[in-house]
Amino acid sequence: MDSVIIEGRTVEEAVDRALQRLGSRIDQVKIEVIEEKKGRLFGLLGGGSCRVKVSNQLRTEERIEEVLGGTLRLMGIPSQIEVAREKEDFSVEIGTVESDGLLIGKHGETLHALEHLLNRIVHKDSAEQGRVKLDVGGYRKRRNDQLRDKALGMARKVKETGREVATDPLFSPDRRVVHLALTGDSGVRTYTVGDGLYKSVVVAPAGKGDGRGSGGGRPRGSRSQNRDRDGEGGGNRGGGRSRSRRRTARR
């Protein structure tokens, strides 16, 4: 059953009855109030009634598969899509036939853009908050491993010299990898500088104020003194993969 129309004295009562009929949770349905009549004295004395339409929505994994599969078909790229739940996030592996480079783009630019677009579409009108993370042919894993190694190397250098160092300008997902790689290192701290989509991550000695000018002035590789902490340094959310998994072939 995809949807039901239920009447009740209040919207809450009608929705509860609809959920029982559908066997669904509140976060799995779309609710439309068709008609609502208030009772006497602002509804306090009873007599009100309402009619609601409650419809099941696609699971988020199915929604991701539908949107991404349709986008790749429009791009003329035959592909295989695998969606896995990782705690609150969603990991999506894309397999193509000799089109990996086209989807990845220069420095992952196309992949980042596709990921951003997919997150905006999937989360529109949805209570789901989990991030959708795309990978093509294992590119993202290799890239993340390189960034973690680079971050650890920068931290060693900072602790040896006492001076700040900065990465090249990076996309937000790449900056997040650098921040998280050093979250547990008490000897250094990180912050972001720059403007626009590309910003640099600065690795600085811990316990030296807010980093402005610490360790001898402008960090190496930094192209701007504008700085922020745009939420990239959050807690580690990895692990716990594969509570659910879907696979499909797109041709």
Disulfide bonds with the S-S distance in Angstrom:
none
